[in-house]
Amino acid sequence: MNYKSRRFLSDLTDSKLDISKGMVSKLCRESAGKTEMERKKIYADLLSA
């Protein structure tokens, strides 16, 4: 699953964002505990990076 997430983020940002497997795992764990509004803000921040 981490590979697919890393690939998706890389493709989405034209390879500008290439995060580690550990970071993907951490983001998944952290986002699971967030509210929907908090998750939307995190995703928007990632897309604007």
PDB file as gemmi writes it, atoms N, CA and C in Angstrom:
CRYST1    1.000    1.000    1.000  90.00  90.00  90.00 P 1                      
ATOM      1  N   MET A   1       0.816  -1.196   0.000  1.00  0.00           N  
ATOM      2  CA  MET A   1       0.000   0.000   0.000  1.00  0.00           C  
ATOM      3  C   MET A   1       0.860   1.259   0.000  1.00  0.00           C  
ATOM      4  N   ASN A   2       1.953   1.247   0.748  1.00  0.00           N  
ATOM      5  CA  ASN A   2       2.800   2.432   0.802  1.00  0.00           C  
ATOM      6  C   ASN A   2       3.354   2.794  -0.573  1.00  0.00           C  
ATOM      7  N   TYR A   3       3.700   1.768  -1.371  1.00  0.00           N  
ATOM      8  CA  TYR A   3       4.232   2.052  -2.703  1.00  0.00           C  
ATOM      9  C   TYR A   3       3.205   2.797  -3.553  1.00  0.00           C  
ATOM     10  N   LYS A   4       1.968   2.336  -3.500  1.00  0.00           N  
ATOM     11  CA  LYS A   4       0.915   2.976  -4.295  1.00  0.00           C  
ATOM     12  C   LYS A   4       0.690   4.416  -3.847  1.00  0.00           C  
ATOM     13  N   SER A   5       0.722   4.632  -2.548  1.00  0.00           N  
ATOM     14  CA  SER A   5       0.540   5.993  -2.022  1.00  0.00           C  
ATOM     15  C   SER A   5       1.699   6.888  -2.430  1.00  0.00           C  
ATOM     16  N   ARG A   6       2.919   6.385  -2.322  1.00  0.00           N  
ATOM     17  CA  ARG A   6       4.097   7.165  -2.720  1.00  0.00           C  
ATOM     18  C   ARG A   6       4.040   7.497  -4.200  1.00  0.00           C  
ATOM     19  N   ARG A   7       3.677   6.520  -5.001  1.00  0.00           N  
ATOM     20  CA  ARG A   7       3.600   6.711  -6.452  1.00  0.00           C  
ATOM     21  C   ARG A   7       2.513   7.731  -6.802  1.00  0.00           C  
ATOM     22  N   PHE A   8       1.357   7.618  -6.146  1.00  0.00           N  
ATOM     23  CA  PHE A   8       0.249   8.543  -6.382  1.00  0.00           C  
ATOM     24  C   PHE A   8       0.682   9.977  -6.083  1.00  0.00           C  
ATOM     25  N   LEU A   9       1.290  10.199  -4.919  1.00  0.00           N  
ATOM     26  CA  LEU A   9       1.725  11.551  -4.546  1.00  0.00           C  
ATOM     27  C   LEU A   9       2.799  12.073  -5.491  1.00  0.00           C  
ATOM     28  N   SER A  10       3.694  11.209  -5.897  1.00  0.00           N  
ATOM     29  CA  SER A  10       4.733  11.608  -6.834  1.00  0.00           C  
ATOM     30  C   SER A  10       4.127  11.985  -8.190  1.00  0.00           C  
ATOM     31  N   ASP A  11       3.231  11.157  -8.690  1.00  0.00           N  
ATOM     32  CA  ASP A  11       2.579  11.448  -9.973  1.00  0.00           C  
ATOM     33  C   ASP A  11       1.735  12.714  -9.898  1.00  0.00           C  
ATOM     34  N   LEU A  12       1.039  12.882  -8.791  1.00  0.00           N  
ATOM     35  CA  LEU A  12       0.163  14.030  -8.603  1.00  0.00           C  
ATOM     36  C   LEU A  12       0.928  15.348  -8.600  1.00  0.00           C  
ATOM     37  N   THR A  13       2.173  15.299  -8.131  1.00  0.00           N  
ATOM     38  CA  THR A  13       2.976  16.521  -8.014  1.00  0.00           C  
ATOM     39  C   THR A  13       4.081  16.597  -9.073  1.00  0.00           C  
ATOM     40  N   ASP A  14       3.933  15.846 -10.155  1.00  0.00           N  
ATOM     41  CA  ASP A  14       4.952  15.808 -11.216  1.00  0.00           C  
ATOM     42  C   ASP A  14       6.340  15.509 -10.652  1.00  0.00           C  
ATOM     43  N   SER A  15       6.405  14.543  -9.751  1.00  0.00           N  
ATOM     44  CA  SER A  15       7.635  14.056  -9.118  1.00  0.00           C  
ATOM     45  C   SER A  15       8.315  15.078  -8.211  1.00  0.00           C  
ATOM     46  N   LYS A  16       7.627  16.138  -7.863  1.00  0.00           N  
ATOM     47  CA  LYS A  16       8.208  17.117  -6.940  1.00  0.00           C  
ATOM     48  C   LYS A  16       8.170  16.619  -5.506  1.00  0.00           C  
ATOM     49  N   LEU A  17       7.238  15.730  -5.211  1.00  0.00           N  
ATOM     50  CA  LEU A  17       7.107  15.181  -3.867  1.00  0.00           C  
ATOM     51  C   LEU A  17       7.419  13.699  -3.931  1.00  0.00           C  
ATOM     52  N   ASP A  18       8.518  13.297  -3.315  1.00  0.00           N  
ATOM     53  CA  ASP A  18       8.931  11.900  -3.286  1.00  0.00           C  
ATOM     54  C   ASP A  18       9.250  11.547  -1.839  1.00  0.00           C  
ATOM     55  N   ILE A  19       8.209  11.184  -1.086  1.00  0.00           N  
ATOM     56  CA  ILE A  19       8.392  10.944   0.339  1.00  0.00           C  
ATOM     57  C   ILE A  19       8.734   9.489   0.621  1.00  0.00           C  
ATOM     58  N   SER A  20       9.308   9.240   1.769  1.00  0.00           N  
ATOM     59  CA  SER A  20       9.742   7.896   2.136  1.00  0.00           C  
ATOM     60  C   SER A  20       8.557   7.024   2.542  1.00  0.00           C  
ATOM     61  N   LYS A  21       8.799   5.707   2.567  1.00  0.00           N  
ATOM     62  CA  LYS A  21       7.766   4.769   2.995  1.00  0.00           C  
ATOM     63  C   LYS A  21       7.362   5.047   4.441  1.00  0.00           C  
ATOM     64  N   GLY A  22       8.332   5.395   5.263  1.00  0.00           N  
ATOM     65  CA  GLY A  22       8.049   5.693   6.667  1.00  0.00           C  
ATOM     66  C   GLY A  22       7.148   6.906   6.818  1.00  0.00           C  
ATOM     67  N   MET A  23       7.366   7.916   5.988  1.00  0.00           N  
ATOM     68  CA  MET A  23       6.548   9.120   6.057  1.00  0.00           C  
ATOM     69  C   MET A  23       5.118   8.814   5.632  1.00  0.00           C  
ATOM     70  N   VAL A  24       4.934   7.996   4.611  1.00  0.00           N  
ATOM     71  CA  VAL A  24       3.590   7.609   4.180  1.00  0.00           C  
ATOM     72  C   VAL A  24       2.883   6.876   5.313  1.00  0.00           C  
ATOM     73  N   SER A  25       3.586   5.968   5.957  1.00  0.00           N  
ATOM     74  CA  SER A  25       3.014   5.213   7.064  1.00  0.00           C  
ATOM     75  C   SER A  25       2.608   6.144   8.197  1.00  0.00           C  
ATOM     76  N   LYS A  26       3.472   7.102   8.517  1.00  0.00           N  
ATOM     77  CA  LYS A  26       3.180   8.056   9.586  1.00  0.00           C  
ATOM     78  C   LYS A  26       1.968   8.920   9.225  1.00  0.00           C  
ATOM     79  N   LEU A  27       1.912   9.387   7.981  1.00  0.00           N  
ATOM     80  CA  LEU A  27       0.771  10.194   7.553  1.00  0.00           C  
ATOM     81  C   LEU A  27      -0.534   9.418   7.647  1.00  0.00           C  
ATOM     82  N   CYS A  28      -0.497   8.141   7.288  1.00  0.00           N  
ATOM     83  CA  CYS A  28      -1.704   7.316   7.366  1.00  0.00           C  
ATOM     84  C   CYS A  28      -2.163   7.174   8.809  1.00  0.00           C  
ATOM     85  N   ARG A  29      -1.219   6.911   9.706  1.00  0.00           N  
ATOM     86  CA  ARG A  29      -1.576   6.758  11.125  1.00  0.00           C  
ATOM     87  C   ARG A  29      -2.117   8.060  11.695  1.00  0.00           C  
ATOM     88  N   GLU A  30      -1.468   9.164  11.365  1.00  0.00           N  
ATOM     89  CA  GLU A  30      -1.901  10.460  11.888  1.00  0.00           C  
ATOM     90  C   GLU A  30      -3.261  10.872  11.324  1.00  0.00           C  
ATOM     91  N   SER A  31      -3.471  10.665  10.044  1.00  0.00           N  
ATOM     92  CA  SER A  31      -4.730  11.105   9.439  1.00  0.00           C  
ATOM     93  C   SER A  31      -5.907  10.276   9.929  1.00  0.00           C  
ATOM     94  N   ALA A  32      -5.661   9.052  10.349  1.00  0.00           N  
ATOM     95  CA  ALA A  32      -6.745   8.205  10.854  1.00  0.00           C  
ATOM     96  C   ALA A  32      -7.369   8.797  12.113  1.00  0.00           C  
ATOM     97  N   GLY A  33      -6.591   9.558  12.868  1.00  0.00           N  
ATOM     98  CA  GLY A  33      -7.097  10.129  14.098  1.00  0.00           C  
ATOM     99  C   GLY A  33      -7.623  11.552  13.956  1.00  0.00           C  
ATOM    100  N   LYS A  34      -7.618  12.092  12.751  1.00  0.00           N  
ATOM    101  CA  LYS A  34      -8.041  13.473  12.522  1.00  0.00           C  
ATOM    102  C   LYS A  34      -9.512  13.541  12.110  1.00  0.00           C  
ATOM    103  N   THR A  35     -10.096  14.706  12.301  1.00  0.00           N  
ATOM    104  CA  THR A  35     -11.452  14.929  11.817  1.00  0.00           C  
ATOM    105  C   THR A  35     -11.424  15.132  10.304  1.00  0.00           C  
ATOM    106  N   GLU A  36     -12.576  15.096   9.682  1.00  0.00           N  
ATOM    107  CA  GLU A  36     -12.642  15.266   8.229  1.00  0.00           C  
ATOM    108  C   GLU A  36     -12.080  16.619   7.795  1.00  0.00           C  
ATOM    109  N   MET A  37     -12.405  17.678   8.521  1.00  0.00           N  
ATOM    110  CA  MET A  37     -11.903  19.014   8.174  1.00  0.00           C  
ATOM    111  C   MET A  37     -10.381  19.079   8.299  1.00  0.00           C  
ATOM    112  N   GLU A  38      -9.839  18.454   9.331  1.00  0.00           N  
ATOM    113  CA  GLU A  38      -8.392  18.432   9.512  1.00  0.00           C  
ATOM    114  C   GLU A  38      -7.718  17.669   8.369  1.00  0.00           C  
ATOM    115  N   ARG A  39      -8.322  16.541   7.967  1.00  0.00           N  
ATOM    116  CA  ARG A  39      -7.754  15.757   6.859  1.00  0.00           C  
ATOM    117  C   ARG A  39      -7.778  16.551   5.561  1.00  0.00           C  
ATOM    118  N   LYS A  40      -8.874  17.252   5.293  1.00  0.00           N  
ATOM    119  CA  LYS A  40      -8.960  18.044   4.062  1.00  0.00           C  
ATOM    120  C   LYS A  40      -7.877  19.119   4.024  1.00  0.00           C  
ATOM    121  N   LYS A  41      -7.601  19.744   5.164  1.00  0.00           N  
ATOM    122  CA  LYS A  41      -6.561  20.766   5.219  1.00  0.00           C  
ATOM    123  C   LYS A  41      -5.186  20.137   4.971  1.00  0.00           C  
ATOM    124  N   ILE A  42      -4.934  18.983   5.570  1.00  0.00           N  
ATOM    125  CA  ILE A  42      -3.650  18.299   5.356  1.00  0.00           C  
ATOM    126  C   ILE A  42      -3.464  17.954   3.889  1.00  0.00           C  
ATOM    127  N   TYR A  43      -4.489  17.392   3.270  1.00  0.00           N  
ATOM    128  CA  TYR A  43      -4.384  17.026   1.858  1.00  0.00           C  
ATOM    129  C   TYR A  43      -4.189  18.261   0.975  1.00  0.00           C  
ATOM    130  N   ALA A  44      -4.873  19.332   1.283  1.00  0.00           N  
ATOM    131  CA  ALA A  44      -4.712  20.575   0.518  1.00  0.00           C  
ATOM    132  C   ALA A  44      -3.291  21.108   0.675  1.00  0.00           C  
ATOM    133  N   ASP A  45      -2.753  21.034   1.883  1.00  0.00           N  
ATOM    134  CA  ASP A  45      -1.377  21.469   2.113  1.00  0.00           C  
ATOM    135  C   ASP A  45      -0.387  20.624   1.327  1.00  0.00           C  
ATOM    136  N   LEU A  46      -0.628  19.303   1.284  1.00  0.00           N  
ATOM    137  CA  LEU A  46       0.248  18.429   0.515  1.00  0.00           C  
ATOM    138  C   LEU A  46       0.214  18.757  -0.978  1.00  0.00           C  
ATOM    139  N   LEU A  47      -0.965  19.023  -1.485  1.00  0.00           N  
ATOM    140  CA  LEU A  47      -1.102  19.314  -2.902  1.00  0.00           C  
ATOM    141  C   LEU A  47      -0.480  20.661  -3.288  1.00  0.00           C  
ATOM    142  N   SER A  48      -0.423  21.569  -2.350  1.00  0.00           N  
ATOM    143  CA  SER A  48       0.146  22.889  -2.657  1.00  0.00           C  
ATOM    144  C   SER A  48       1.662  22.920  -2.457  1.00  0.00           C  
ATOM    145  N   ALA A  49       2.232  21.830  -1.960  1.00  0.00           N  
ATOM    146  CA  ALA A  49       3.689  21.787  -1.704  1.00  0.00           C  
ATOM    147  C   ALA A  49       4.478  21.702  -2.992  1.00  0.00           C  
TER     148      ALA A  49                                                      
END                                                                             
